[in-house]
Amino acid sequence: MPTPTYTPLATVTLASTAATVTFSSIPATMRDLVVVVNGKTSGNQFTGLRFNSDSGSNYSMVRMYSGPTSNADTRTYGLLTTGDTTADTFTIAQVMDYSATDKHKTFLVRSNITANNTAAHAVRWANTAAITTVAVEAISTTWAVGTTFGLYGIVS
């Protein structure tokens, strides 16, 4: 079996604050997608992924975070992490089989808020459409200047 390779698809570094960074026209030629976020938010609010502009309650998740604490719920976005105003948050989300049209999409999240928290989430997007757009959103807040976003494809 060949070794999987990360292929850079797009990167963004914010020169001004923004509530959302959107990656669009994603080619259907990779196996998985990886979203990487490194930076701060202007408020200690949740951040999330939204696929193909879907804002319905179609994102189910279970999460574990330092404490130890865990919970499960459904949202209008796939939870990434809780933003932080004082410390960088480093988050990686891997979206499996994003271009398949015969199954719901799932993604795994690993995040670390330098000051106080680590978390892991498993999220399901209840939709069989191929993902062509990924919005990385700061819910009820904004991403800070200098926050970086990367989108990678994994080929095998």
C-alpha positions as CSV (number, residue, x, y, z in Angstrom):
1,M,0.0,0.0,0.0
2,P,1.4,3.4,-0.9
3,T,2.3,5.9,1.8
4,P,-0.4,8.6,2.2
5,T,0.8,12.1,1.2
6,Y,-0.5,15.5,2.3
7,T,-1.1,17.8,-0.6
8,P,-1.4,21.5,0.2
9,L,-4.7,22.8,-1.4
10,A,-4.9,26.3,0.2
11,T,-3.6,28.5,3.0
12,V,-4.9,31.7,4.5
13,T,-3.3,34.1,7.1
14,L,-5.6,36.8,8.3
15,A,-4.5,40.4,7.8
16,S,-7.7,41.6,9.5
17,T,-10.2,39.9,11.7
18,A,-12.8,37.6,10.1
19,A,-15.7,35.5,11.4
20,T,-15.3,32.9,8.6
21,V,-12.7,31.6,6.3
22,T,-14.0,29.6,3.4
23,F,-12.3,27.1,1.2
24,S,-14.3,26.5,-2.0
25,S,-14.0,24.6,-5.3
26,I,-12.4,21.7,-3.5
27,P,-11.4,19.0,-6.1
28,A,-12.8,15.6,-5.6
29,T,-9.5,13.9,-6.3
30,M,-8.3,13.2,-2.8
31,R,-9.3,10.6,-0.3
32,D,-9.5,12.8,2.8
33,L,-9.2,16.5,3.7
34,V,-7.3,17.9,6.6
35,V,-8.1,21.4,8.0
36,V,-5.4,23.0,10.3
37,V,-6.1,26.2,12.3
38,N,-3.6,28.0,14.5
39,G,-4.5,31.2,16.2
40,K,-6.8,33.1,18.5
41,T,-10.4,34.4,18.6
42,S,-11.8,37.7,19.9
43,G,-14.0,35.8,22.3
44,N,-14.0,32.5,24.2
45,Q,-16.7,31.0,22.0
46,F,-16.9,27.8,19.9
47,T,-15.4,27.4,16.5
48,G,-16.6,25.0,13.9
49,L,-16.7,23.6,10.3
50,R,-19.7,24.0,8.0
51,F,-19.8,22.0,4.8
52,N,-21.4,23.2,1.5
53,S,-23.1,26.1,3.4
54,D,-25.3,23.6,5.4
55,S,-26.5,25.5,8.5
56,G,-29.2,22.9,9.5
57,S,-28.9,20.8,12.6
58,N,-27.1,18.1,10.7
59,Y,-23.8,17.8,12.7
60,S,-23.8,15.2,15.5
61,M,-20.8,14.8,17.7
62,V,-19.3,13.3,20.8
63,R,-16.4,15.1,22.5
64,M,-13.9,14.6,25.2
65,Y,-11.9,17.3,26.8
66,S,-9.5,17.8,29.7
67,G,-11.2,17.6,33.0
68,P,-12.0,14.7,32.3
69,T,-15.3,15.5,30.8
70,S,-17.3,14.3,27.8
71,N,-20.7,15.0,26.1
72,A,-22.6,14.5,22.9
73,D,-25.0,16.8,21.1
74,T,-26.2,18.0,17.7
75,R,-25.4,21.5,16.2
76,T,-25.7,23.6,13.1
77,Y,-21.9,23.2,12.6
78,G,-19.3,20.6,13.3
79,L,-17.5,21.7,16.5
80,L,-13.7,22.3,16.2
81,T,-12.9,23.8,19.6
82,T,-13.5,26.6,22.0
83,G,-11.7,29.8,20.9
84,D,-9.4,31.6,23.3
85,T,-8.5,35.3,23.4
86,T,-5.2,34.9,25.3
87,A,-3.6,31.8,23.9
88,D,-3.2,30.2,20.5
89,T,-5.5,27.3,19.7
90,F,-4.0,24.6,17.5
91,T,-6.6,22.4,15.8
92,I,-6.4,19.6,13.2
93,A,-9.6,18.1,11.7
94,Q,-9.5,15.1,9.3
95,V,-12.5,14.7,7.1
96,M,-12.8,11.1,5.8
97,D,-14.1,10.2,2.4
98,Y,-15.2,13.8,1.7
99,S,-16.0,13.2,-2.0
100,A,-18.0,10.0,-1.5
101,T,-21.7,10.3,-2.3
102,D,-22.9,7.1,-0.7
103,K,-22.4,7.9,3.0
104,H,-22.5,10.5,5.6
105,K,-19.3,12.4,6.2
106,T,-17.3,12.0,9.4
107,F,-14.4,14.0,10.8
108,L,-12.0,13.7,13.8
109,V,-10.7,16.7,15.6
110,R,-7.7,17.1,17.9
111,S,-7.2,20.5,19.5
112,N,-5.0,22.2,22.0
113,I,-5.6,25.5,23.7
114,T,-2.2,26.4,25.0
115,A,-3.5,28.0,28.2
116,N,-5.9,25.4,29.5
117,N,-7.5,22.7,27.4
118,T,-7.1,19.7,25.1
119,A,-10.0,18.1,23.3
120,A,-10.9,15.4,20.8
121,H,-14.2,15.2,18.9
122,A,-15.8,12.8,16.5
123,V,-18.4,14.5,14.3
124,R,-20.9,13.2,11.7
125,W,-22.4,15.4,9.0
126,A,-25.7,13.8,8.1
127,N,-25.4,14.4,4.3
128,T,-24.3,12.2,1.4
129,A,-23.2,15.1,-0.8
130,A,-19.6,15.4,-1.8
131,I,-18.0,18.3,0.1
132,T,-17.0,21.1,-2.2
133,T,-16.9,24.0,0.3
134,V,-15.5,24.1,3.9
135,A,-16.2,27.2,6.0
136,V,-14.1,27.5,9.2
137,E,-16.2,29.7,11.5
138,A,-15.7,31.5,14.8
139,I,-19.2,31.2,16.2
140,S,-20.4,34.5,17.8
141,T,-16.9,36.0,17.6
142,T,-14.1,36.5,15.1
143,W,-10.7,35.0,14.3
144,A,-7.8,37.3,15.3
145,V,-5.3,38.9,12.9
146,G,-2.5,36.5,12.2
147,T,-4.5,33.3,12.6
148,T,-3.5,30.8,9.9
149,F,-5.7,28.2,8.1
150,G,-4.5,25.4,5.9
151,L,-6.4,22.9,3.8
152,Y,-4.7,19.7,2.7
153,G,-5.8,16.7,0.7
154,I,-4.6,13.2,1.5
155,V,-3.9,11.0,-1.4
156,S,-2.9,7.3,-1.1
